[in-house]
Amino acid sequence: MDNKTQAMGGFDPNKTMVGGAPSMKTQAMPADSLAGSLNRTMAVPPPQLGLQFTITPSREATMANGPAREQFLLEINAQQEPGLPGMVTSGTRTPVNLCLVVDRSGSMEGAPLEYAKEACRLVVDLLSPDDILSIVVFDEVVEVLMPPQRVTNREAIKAGISQLQPGYTTNLSDGLTLGAQQIAAVADPGRAQRLVVLTDGDPTAGIKDYQSLVSLAGDIRARGVSITFLGFGPDYNEEILAGMAKRAGGSYHYVSQPQQIPVLFRDELAKLMSTQMTGAKFSLKVARWTELRGVTGVSLASGQREIEVELSDLERGSTLQILVDLEFTNHPLGHYRVAAGRLSYSEPLTGQTETKDVDFIMEFTAEAARYGAQVNPKVSAAHQVATVSRAVEKTMLGLKTQAITMAAAMQDLQKTQALLVSQGRTKDAQEVTLAMQAIQRGDKGGAEKTLMGAVVNLDQGKKPGT
């Protein structure tokens, strides 16, 4: 595997072989994977870094010389090590370079700020001397509460955190910028680098508009730093935080009660310590006679034939699923590479950047029994999950604009919850349950914020481990 990331233009999806199985020189699956049972998956031999890549087509063959549409499921699995679920084997924990970015605006005064302090102190206790921690606080003024340092003198660090006092307004953008500077001051490719941001309000100072804030998150991500956003209370803008989270490769959570803050800090730290893939990008070009109809988490323009999408960080035991939807208007008989993909990513335990070419192969046949075969159940399930994401988004928008009633929203969410449970997406189903409970309490805003978290996770294509 080449350790240098290559340019997207370096591969051609139109280099195909008609009438037989293509050469496997640059392909990501063994030659014999073009034949076999419906449920067979095209598998890439796993690299030494513990990531496993598989490609599963919706069918082994599709109709030639006529309209056809098929999906491919690309999965990236960060394998769970032997042992009890949720436990990390000794000696394999990923070292971290973590910056906590904490909102201390006036609305955080009281219990929220006290629980935020408790959460920061908890992080200090959970880190080791091999980890690097920094803390930035912001209101209208942005300050470094603790510059980046190894966690050796825990009591001194916790004493400094305890002195934190509330301020006034909310300068989120400068808080992010200063936090990223702390990470960069001791940048180390052998560490998982993350900002964990807690805020309870709309940006009222610094950069305020949606697109500029999302671009800022993307710029930080491009420097190898992912961002987790924790939105507390009823007044923050969930669309801004979710938009930044999608671009930043981290995650987004709604914190409805202040006592949840330490729990979420702890959970995010646990995931960070088991990170196996960071800074990942997936590029795709479709070949001639092929139209691109959909890719997980991507909004396509009409006629678009090439995409590049940033993927979320991947923790041990979790899987990223990318569904690629392709249409063939009038494709000739034979085996063809219908699209060429490329994955690039970093592995924090080694500090190496890896690149993997991924070929999407489809056989075109005139045999009705083959192109009319049942769709692979795994691909069908992934397609249903992608559909659920849009359904949740529609329900959320309906609530926000009052285009649907609370009762109608409950009916929609009950269907969504049942489908997620049937597909084994228990954590996403729990988010929908929390949203329904908020609706029953008359808390429409809380329901919208909770559903936003489900949409972000589904659009990232991440399936957490159990």
C-alpha positions in Angstrom: 0.0 0.0 0.0 1.4 3.3 -1.1 2.0 5.7 1.9 1.7 8.8 -0.3 -1.7 10.2 -1.0 -2.2 10.3 -4.8 -4.1 12.9 -6.8 -7.7 12.1 -7.9 -6.8 12.5 -11.5 -4.3 9.6 -11.4 -6.9 6.9 -12.3 -9.4 6.4 -15.1 -12.7 4.7 -14.5 -13.1 4.1 -18.3 -10.2 1.6 -18.4 -12.4 -1.5 -18.6 -12.3 -5.0 -20.0 -15.2 -6.2 -22.1 -16.4 -9.9 -22.2 -14.5 -11.3 -19.2 -13.4 -10.7 -15.6 -11.1 -7.6 -15.6 -7.4 -7.6 -14.6 -7.0 -7.2 -10.9 -3.9 -5.2 -11.0 -5.5 -2.1 -9.5 -8.7 -3.5 -8.2 -9.8 -3.9 -4.6 -11.3 -7.3 -4.7 -10.1 -10.8 -5.8 -10.9 -12.0 -9.3 -13.1 -14.9 -8.2 -15.4 -12.5 -6.4 -17.2 -11.8 -9.7 -18.8 -15.2 -9.3 -20.5 -17.0 -6.5 -23.5 -16.7 -4.2 -25.7 -13.6 -4.0 -24.4 -12.8 -0.5 -20.7 -13.0 -1.3 -18.8 -9.8 -0.5 -15.9 -8.5 -2.5 -13.2 -8.2 0.2 -9.9 -6.3 0.3 -7.3 -8.2 2.4 -7.1 -6.2 5.6 -3.9 -4.1 6.1 -1.8 -4.5 9.1 -3.4 -1.4 10.6 -6.6 -3.3 11.6 -8.9 -1.8 9.0 -11.0 -4.0 6.8 -12.5 -2.9 3.5 -15.3 -4.6 1.6 -17.4 -3.9 -1.4 -20.8 -5.5 -1.9 -22.9 -5.0 -5.1 -26.7 -5.0 -4.9 -26.6 -7.8 -7.5 -23.8 -9.8 -9.1 -25.1 -8.8 -12.6 -27.4 -6.3 -14.1 -29.3 -5.8 -17.4 -27.2 -5.0 -20.5 -28.4 -2.8 -23.4 -31.2 -1.3 -21.4 -32.0 0.9 -18.3 -30.7 -0.5 -15.0 -29.8 0.8 -11.6 -27.7 -0.8 -8.9 -26.0 0.1 -5.6 -22.6 -0.7 -4.2 -22.0 -0.8 -0.5 -18.4 0.2 0.5 -17.7 -0.7 4.2 -14.7 0.3 6.3 -14.5 -1.7 9.5 -12.2 -0.9 12.4 -12.1 -4.3 13.9 -12.8 -4.8 17.6 -9.9 -6.5 19.4 -10.6 -9.7 21.4 -12.0 -9.1 24.8 -15.2 -7.7 26.4 -17.2 -5.3 24.3 -16.3 -1.6 25.0 -12.9 -2.5 26.5 -9.6 -1.6 25.0 -6.8 -4.1 25.2 -3.8 -2.9 27.2 -1.1 -1.3 25.1 -3.3 -0.5 22.1 -4.9 2.7 23.3 -4.5 5.6 20.9 -2.5 8.5 22.4 -4.4 11.8 22.1 -3.8 15.5 21.5 -7.0 17.0 22.9 -8.2 20.5 23.3 -11.4 21.3 25.4 -13.1 24.4 24.1 -15.6 25.5 26.7 -18.3 28.2 26.4 -18.3 30.4 29.6 -20.8 33.0 28.4 -23.3 34.4 30.9 -26.0 31.9 30.1 -23.7 29.1 31.3 -23.6 30.5 34.8 -24.6 28.2 37.6 -25.2 24.4 37.1 -24.1 24.3 33.4 -20.7 25.8 34.1 -20.2 23.7 37.2 -20.9 20.5 35.4 -18.6 21.7 32.6 -15.8 22.1 35.1 -16.6 18.6 36.5 -16.4 17.2 33.0 -13.0 18.9 32.4 -11.7 17.5 35.7 -13.0 14.0 34.7 -11.0 14.2 31.4 -7.9 15.1 33.4 -8.3 12.0 35.5 -8.8 9.7 32.5 -5.8 10.9 30.5 -2.3 9.6 31.0 1.1 11.3 31.0 1.4 10.2 27.3 -1.5 12.3 26.4 -1.5 16.1 25.6 -4.3 18.3 26.9 -5.1 22.0 26.4 -8.2 24.0 27.4 -9.6 27.1 25.8 -12.5 29.1 27.2 -14.6 31.7 25.4 -17.2 34.4 25.9 -16.7 37.6 24.0 -13.0 37.2 25.1 -11.2 34.0 24.1 -8.4 32.8 26.4 -6.1 29.8 26.9 -7.0 28.4 30.3 -4.3 25.8 29.9 -1.7 25.6 27.1 -0.9 22.2 25.6 1.0 19.9 28.0 1.3 16.3 29.1 -1.1 15.3 31.9 1.4 14.8 34.7 0.3 17.2 37.6 -3.4 16.4 37.6 -4.2 18.2 40.8 -2.7 21.5 39.6 -4.6 21.2 36.3 -7.9 20.5 38.1 -7.3 23.4 40.5 -7.0 25.8 37.5 -10.2 24.5 36.0 -12.1 25.1 39.2 -11.3 28.8 39.0 -13.2 29.2 35.7 -15.8 32.0 36.0 -18.7 33.0 33.6 -18.4 35.9 31.2 -20.8 37.5 28.7 -21.4 36.8 25.0 -20.4 34.0 22.7 -17.4 34.1 20.3 -17.5 30.6 19.0 -15.3 31.1 15.9 -12.3 32.6 17.8 -12.7 29.8 20.4 -12.4 27.2 17.6 -9.4 29.0 16.0 -7.5 29.3 19.3 -8.3 25.7 20.1 -6.9 24.5 16.8 -3.8 26.6 17.4 -3.2 24.7 20.7 -3.4 21.4 18.8 -1.1 22.6 16.1 1.5 23.8 18.7 2.4 20.1 19.4 1.1 18.4 16.3 2.1 14.8 16.2 0.9 12.4 13.4 1.0 9.6 16.0 -1.9 11.0 18.0 -5.6 11.3 17.5 -6.2 15.1 17.4 -9.6 16.4 18.5 -11.4 19.6 19.7 -14.3 18.9 22.0 -16.5 22.0 22.0 -19.3 22.8 24.5 -21.6 25.7 23.8 -25.1 26.8 24.9 -25.7 29.7 22.6 -25.8 31.3 19.1 -22.6 33.0 18.0 -22.9 36.6 19.0 -19.3 37.8 18.4 -16.7 36.9 15.8 -17.9 34.9 12.8 -21.7 34.5 12.9 -23.0 33.2 9.5 -23.5 29.6 8.8 -21.4 29.1 5.7 -18.3 30.8 7.1 -18.5 28.8 10.4 -18.8 25.5 8.4 -15.9 26.6 6.2 -13.9 27.3 9.4 -14.6 23.8 10.7 -13.5 22.4 7.3 -10.3 24.3 7.4 -9.5 22.9 10.9 -10.3 19.4 9.6 -7.9 19.9 6.7 -5.2 20.3 9.3 -5.9 16.9 10.7 -8.0 17.9 13.6 -11.5 16.6 14.0 -14.2 18.4 16.1 -17.0 17.1 18.4 -19.7 19.6 19.2 -21.9 19.4 22.3 -24.8 21.8 22.2 -26.3 22.4 25.6 -29.8 23.8 26.4 -32.6 25.3 24.3 -30.9 28.3 22.8 -28.0 27.2 20.6 -28.3 26.9 16.8 -28.4 23.1 16.1 -28.1 23.7 12.3 -24.8 25.5 12.7 -23.3 23.0 15.1 -24.5 20.0 13.0 -23.2 21.6 9.8 -19.8 22.1 11.4 -19.8 18.6 12.8 -20.4 17.1 9.4 -17.4 19.1 7.9 -15.2 18.4 10.9 -15.2 14.6 11.0 -16.3 14.4 14.6 -19.8 14.2 16.0 -22.7 16.3 17.3 -24.7 15.7 20.5 -27.6 17.6 22.1 -27.2 18.0 25.9 -30.6 18.5 27.4 -29.6 18.5 31.1 -26.3 19.8 32.6 -25.6 16.6 34.5 -25.2 14.9 31.1 -22.1 17.0 30.3 -19.5 14.9 32.2 -21.0 11.7 30.7 -20.7 12.9 27.2 -17.1 14.2 27.8 -16.2 10.8 29.1 -17.8 9.0 26.2 -16.1 11.2 23.6 -12.8 10.7 25.2 -13.3 6.9 25.2 -14.0 7.0 21.5 -11.0 9.2 20.8 -8.7 6.8 22.7 -9.8 4.0 20.3 -9.6 5.9 17.1 -8.1 3.9 14.2 -8.7 6.1 11.2 -8.6 9.9 10.9 -8.5 12.5 8.1 -10.2 10.0 5.7 -11.4 11.1 2.2 -13.3 9.1 -0.4 -13.1 10.2 -4.1 -15.1 8.7 -6.9 -15.4 9.0 -10.7 -17.9 7.2 -12.8 -17.1 5.7 -16.1 -18.8 6.1 -19.5 -22.4 4.8 -19.8 -22.8 5.4 -16.1 -24.7 8.1 -14.1 -24.1 8.9 -10.5 -27.4 9.0 -8.6 -26.4 9.1 -4.9 -23.6 8.7 -2.4 -24.1 8.6 1.4 -23.9 12.0 2.9 -23.4 13.9 -0.4 -25.8 16.3 -2.1 -25.2 15.8 -5.8 -25.6 18.4 -8.5 -27.4 17.4 -11.7 -25.0 15.6 -14.0 -22.2 15.4 -11.5 -19.8 12.6 -12.3 -17.1 13.0 -9.7 -17.2 13.5 -5.9 -14.8 13.8 -3.0 -16.2 13.5 0.5 -14.5 13.8 3.9 -15.3 10.8 6.2 -15.7 10.9 9.9 -13.1 9.4 12.2 -13.5 5.7 12.9 -13.2 4.1 16.3 -12.4 0.5 17.1 -15.4 -1.8 16.7 -17.3 0.7 14.4 -18.1 0.6 10.7 -18.4 3.3 8.0 -20.9 2.5 5.3 -20.9 4.4 2.0 -23.7 3.6 -0.4 -23.0 4.4 -4.0 -26.1 4.5 -6.3 -25.4 4.1 -10.0 -27.6 4.2 -13.1 -26.9 2.6 -16.5 -28.9 3.8 -19.4 -27.7 1.4 -22.2 -24.6 -0.5 -21.1 -23.0 -3.2 -23.4 -22.6 -6.8 -22.4 -19.5 -7.8 -20.3 -17.6 -7.0 -17.1 -16.9 -3.3 -16.6 -15.4 -1.1 -14.1 -18.3 1.3 -13.7 -16.6 3.6 -11.2 -13.2 4.2 -9.8 -12.8 5.2 -6.1 -9.9 6.1 -3.9 -9.6 6.1 -0.1 -7.0 8.1 1.7 -6.6 8.1 5.5 -4.3 8.4 8.4 -3.7 5.8 11.2 -2.8 7.6 14.4 -1.0 4.6 16.0 1.6 4.7 13.3 1.3 8.3 12.0 1.2 6.9 8.4 -1.0 8.2 5.6 -2.4 5.4 3.5 -4.1 5.3 0.0 -6.2 2.5 -1.4 -7.7 2.4 -4.9 -11.2 0.8 -5.0 -12.8 -0.5 -8.2 -16.5 -0.9 -8.6 -17.1 -3.8 -11.0 -20.4 -4.8 -12.6 -21.3 -7.6 -15.0 -23.9 -6.7 -17.7 -25.9 -9.7 -18.9 -28.9 -10.5 -21.1 -30.0 -13.3 -18.7 -33.2 -12.1 -17.0 -32.9 -14.6 -14.2 -29.5 -13.0 -13.2 -30.3 -9.3 -13.6 -33.7 -9.9 -11.9 -32.2 -11.7 -8.9 -33.0 -10.6 -5.3 -31.0 -7.6 -4.1 -28.3 -8.4 -1.6 -29.9 -7.9 1.9 -26.9 -6.0 3.3 -27.1 -3.5 0.5 -30.9 -3.3 0.8 -30.5 -2.5 4.5 -28.0 0.2 3.9 -30.3 1.7 1.2 -33.2 1.7 3.7 -31.0 3.5 6.3 -30.1 6.2 3.7 -33.8 6.6 3.1 -34.5 6.9 6.8 -32.0 9.8 7.1 -34.1 11.8 4.6 -37.3 10.9 6.4 -35.9 12.1 9.7 -34.7 15.3 8.0 -38.2 15.8 6.5 -39.9 15.3 9.9 -37.5 17.7 11.6 -38.1 20.4 8.9 -41.8 19.9 9.2 -41.7 20.5 13.0 -39.5 23.5 12.6 -41.8 25.1 10.0 -45.0 23.9 11.6 -45.8 22.1 8.3 -46.8 19.0 10.2 -48.6 18.5 13.5 -47.0 17.0 16.6 -49.3 13.9 16.1 -48.2 13.5 12.5 -44.5 13.8 13.6 -45.1 11.1 16.2 -46.5 8.8 13.5 -43.5 9.4 11.2 -41.0 8.9 14.0 -42.6 5.6 15.2 -42.2 4.2 11.7 -38.6 5.5 11.6 -37.8 4.0 15.0 -39.2 0.6 14.0 -37.1 0.6 10.8 -33.9 1.5 12.6 -34.4 -1.2 15.2 -35.0 -3.7 12.4 -31.7 -2.8 10.9 -29.8 -3.1 14.2 -29.3 0.7 14.5 -30.1 0.7 18.2 -28.3 3.9 19.1 -29.9 5.8 16.3 -33.3 4.4 17.3 -32.7 5.6 20.9 -32.2 9.1 19.5 -35.5 8.9 17.8 -37.1 7.6 21.0 -35.7 10.6 22.9 -37.2 12.9 20.2 -40.6 11.3 20.6 -40.4 11.7 24.4 -39.6 15.4 23.9 -42.6 15.8 21.6 -44.9 14.2 24.2 -43.6 16.7 26.8 -44.4 19.5 24.3 -40.7 20.3 23.8 -40.5 20.8 20.1 -37.1 22.5 20.2 -35.6 19.6 22.1 -37.1 17.1 19.6 -35.5 19.1 16.7 -32.1 19.2 18.4 -32.2 15.5 19.1 -33.2 14.5 15.6 -30.4 16.6 14.2 -28.0 14.3 16.0 -29.6 11.3 14.3 -29.3 12.9 10.9 -25.7 13.8 11.3 -24.8 10.2 12.3 -26.8 8.6 9.5 -25.4 11.0 6.9 -21.9 10.1 8.1 -22.7 6.4 7.4 -21.2 5.4 10.8 -22.5 2.3 12.5 -21.2 2.3 16.1 -20.1 -0.9 17.7 -22.2 -2.4 20.4 
